[in-house]
Amino acid sequence: MEIFIMAESHLISQLTKLIESSYKEKAILEHQLDQLKQQKSDLEDKILCFENTLIYIEPNFDLRQIKTQFNVSRLIKPRLFKQNLQLLVARVLKQSDSWKTLYFITEAALELDTGKNYPLPQIEHKLAVARVLKELYKKGIIERKEVELHKRTLKRRFFRRSEWRLKPLE
C-alpha cells in the first residue's frame, strides 16, 4: 500500500511540473504573438506610407500592378544550395569530359557550394540537381548515356540508369 501511495505522489509531482512547463510555454507563445502582431501593424503602416508616397509622386500609378500575394511556404523554405544551381552543375560538368552520375554531380555541386565540409547529399539535393539536368538536357546543352545496370537492379529509375556530360562542341 505504501508503494502505491509513493508512486501516486511521484506521479502527481511529475504532472504538476508538466502543467507548469506547459503554462510557461503558453505564456512565451502569447508574448511572441503580441510581438508579431505589433510587427504586422508596423509593416502595414509602412506599406500604407509607401503607397501614399508613390501616389503623391505619380498620381496615375495603378497600385494593382504591385504583387501582394506570395507563396509563404516557398519564402520561408531554406535554400538547398547557396549559389545558383545551374552554374554549379555547369562547373561540375566542365571539370572533365567523362560521364558523371547524378550522385557524383550532386556531391560535387555540394562541395563547390559549401567547401570542404559539405553535407552528404540528401534526396532533396538529388531532386534539385535532377531537375537542372533535365532542363539542360531539353535545351541540348548536355547529353545522356544509358548505363548498363546489374540484372537484379530496378531499371525503371531514369536518373539511376543515366550518366551525363556536356555535349562536345562540333
N, C-alpha and C positions, 0 to 999 in steps of 0.2 A: 504494500500500500504506500509506503514511504517513497519507493522508487517512482511510482506513478505520480505522486504529488510533486517530486523534484523535476520530473520530465515535463509536467504541466507548467510549472513555474518557469522553467527554462524556455518552453515554447511561448509563453506569454511575454517574456522579456525580449525574445527574438522578434516576435510580431510587433511589439512596441517600437523597437528600433527600426524595423522596416517601414512602419507607418510614419515615423518621424522623418526618415530619409526621403520618403515619397512626398511629404509636405514641403520639405526643403527644396526638392527638385521642382515642385509645382510653383513655389514662390520665385525661384530663379527664372523659370519659364515665363511667368507673368511679368516679371521685371523686363525680360528681354522683349516680350511682345509690346510692352509700353514703349520701349526704346525704338522698336521697329515702326510702330505707329507714328511716333514723332518724326522719324526719318522720312517716312512716306509723306507726311504732311509737309515737311520742309521741301521735299522734292516736288510735290505738287505746286507749292508756292513758287519755286524756282522756275518750273516749266511755264507757269502762267506768266511770270515776269518776262521770260524769254519770248514767249509768243506775243505778248503785248509790245515788246521792243521791236520784234520783227514786223508787226503790223504798222507800227509807228514809222519805221524806216521805209517799208514797202507796203502801202495800203492795199494794193491789188493782189498781194500774195495769198494763195489759197492754202490754208493750213492743212487741208485734207491730203496734200502731197506728202506730208511728213508721215513716215511709218510709225505707228503707235502700238501695233500688236506684234509680239515676239514669241517664239517658242522658248519658254523659260528653261525647260529641261536641257535644251541644247546650249543655252547661255551659261549654265552653271556646271555643265559636264566638263571635267578636266580633260585637257588635250592629251592624246597619247604620245604625240611627238611635238617637241618644241619648235622644230624647224618645219619648213614646207616638205611634206612627204614625197611629192613628185620629184623635187630636187634631190632628196636623199636617195630615192630609188634610182634616179638617173646617175648619181655619183657612184652608187654601188655597181651598177651595170657597166659604167665606163672604166672601172678599175681593171677589168680584163675582158677578153672576148670569149671566155669559157662560159658554158651553160651553167646556170645557177638555179637552185631550187627555191621555193617560196620561203622555206625556213632559213636558208642561208641569206637570202636578200633581207628578210625581216631582221635577223640578228645583226647583219652588217649595218643596216639603217639605224637600228637602235644604238649601235656602237658609235656611229658617226654623230648621232643626235646628242647622246649623253656623255660620251667619253669612255674611259676605260671601265668604270664600274657601272656598266649598263645592266638593267634587269633582264631576266630570262624572258624571251618573247611569250606573251600570253596570246590567247585566241583572238582577243580584240586587235592586237598588233598585226597578227597574220591576216585578219579580215580586212584591215585598213590597207595593208600592202597589196593584198589580192585585188582590191577594188582599183587601186592605182595601176597595177599590172594589166588588168582588164581594159582600163581606159587607154593605156599606152598601146596595147595590142590592137584595139579597134582603130586607133589613129595610124597604125602601121609603123610605129617607131621601134617596137621590139618584135622579136619573133619567138615562137613557141615550138618546143620539141616534145613529142610524146616519149615518155620513158618506159622502158620495159620493166615491169614490176614482177616480183616473185609471184608464182602461180596462186598462192594462197592469199595474197593481198587483195583487199577490196579495190576494184578498178573503177568504181563509179565516182570517185572524187577527182574532179577536173584538175585542181591545183596540186594534188598529191602526185599525179602522174604527169606533171608538166615541168619542164625546165625552160628558163628564159635567158635571152641575151639581146643586146642591141642589134638591130639589123645592120649588116655591114654596108658601108657606102658603096654604091655601084659606079 
